[in-house]
Amino acid sequence: MEYVLAFLVGGAICALVQILMDQTKLQPGRIMVLLVCGGAILSAVGIYGPFKEWAGAGATVPLTGFGHTLFEGVKKAVDESGFLGIFKGGFTASAVGISAALVFGYLASHVFKSQMKDS
């Protein structure tokens, strides 16, 4: 049941984003920023934590989950280090995810060849 719930919640978030992409003139980069900032804001007001506990991977895998991770990391680092925690907390909390994205992106660039088209 846990997998079904994660699939449904993650799918619902993706469907809402697809509707946003189709019905507005927002560029994909701006939508990604909205998702990360939305996750951080929902975390700041105390909504995203309980939602993450209920939805599991359906809430942590989308970009809203990345915003939640950044916020939680900054909050923890500020509690421990004060003002400097603002700058290091997000990096510390999300280092594994960012590193994985870089490593797998690099590996994919060697496996797949670019298909650049002439204009």
N, C-alpha and C positions, 0 to 999 in steps of 0.2 A: 504494500500500500504506500510505503514511503517513496518508492520510485514513481508511482503513478502521480502522487501529489507533486513531486518535484517536476515531473514532466508537464503537468497541467499548469502549474504556477509559472514555470519558465516559459512555456508556450504562450500563456496569456500575456506576459510581459513583452515577448517578441511580437505577438500579434498587435498589441497596442502601439509598439514602436513602428511596425509596418504601416499601420493606419496613419500614424503621424507623418511618416515619410510620403505616403501617397496623397494625403489631403492638404499638406502644407508645402511651402516652398523652402523649408529649412534644408540646409545641406547636411549630409550624413555626419560630418565632423561636429556640427553644432548640436545635432541630436545626441551624439555620444557625450558631449560635454554636459548637456541637460540631464542625461541619465546618471552620470557620475555625481554631479552636483545635487541632483534629486535624492540619490541614495545617501549622500552626506547630510542633507537637510533633514530627511526623514529619520536618520540616525540621531541627529542632534535633538530633535523633539521627542525622541523615545519611541518612535513607531517601528523603525526598521529592525531593531533587536528582537522584539517578540515575533515579528513577521518572519524573520530569518529562522528562529527556533521552530516555528510552525511549518514553514515551507521547505526547509532544508536547502538542498542544492538548487532548487528552483529559484531561490532568492539570492544565493551567493554566487552563482555562475554568471548571471547577466551583469552588465556594467553598473547597475545600481548597487550590487554587492561590492564592487570595487570601491565605490564612493563610501559605503558603510565601513569597509576595511580601513580606508584612509582616515576617516573620522575617528574611529576607535583607536587607531595607532597614535594619532595626534593627541587625543584626549589622555591616553595613558602616558605618553612622553611628557606632556605638560605637567601632569601630576607628579612625575618623577624628577624632571629636569627644569621645570619652570618655563620661561619664555623660549629658550632654545629648543624645547620639545616641539614647538610649532614647525620648526624646519626639519627635524630629524624623524619625527614620529611616523609620518606617512611613508617615508622611505623604508623605515625599519619594518613596519607592518606588512608592506606589500612587496618586499624585496624578492621573495620566492616567486611570486606570480609574474613580476616584471622580468626577472631573470629567465624564467621558463619561456616567456613570449619572445625574448631576444634570441635565446638558443634555438628554439624550434623555428623561428623565422629565418635564422641564418641557415639552418639545415635544409629547410624547404627551398631556399634560394639556390642551393647546390643540386637539389634533386630535380627541380622543375626548371625548364628553360623559359626565358621571357619571350613572349609573343608580341613584340612591339609591332604596331601597324604604321605604315607610312601614311602621312596625311595627304 
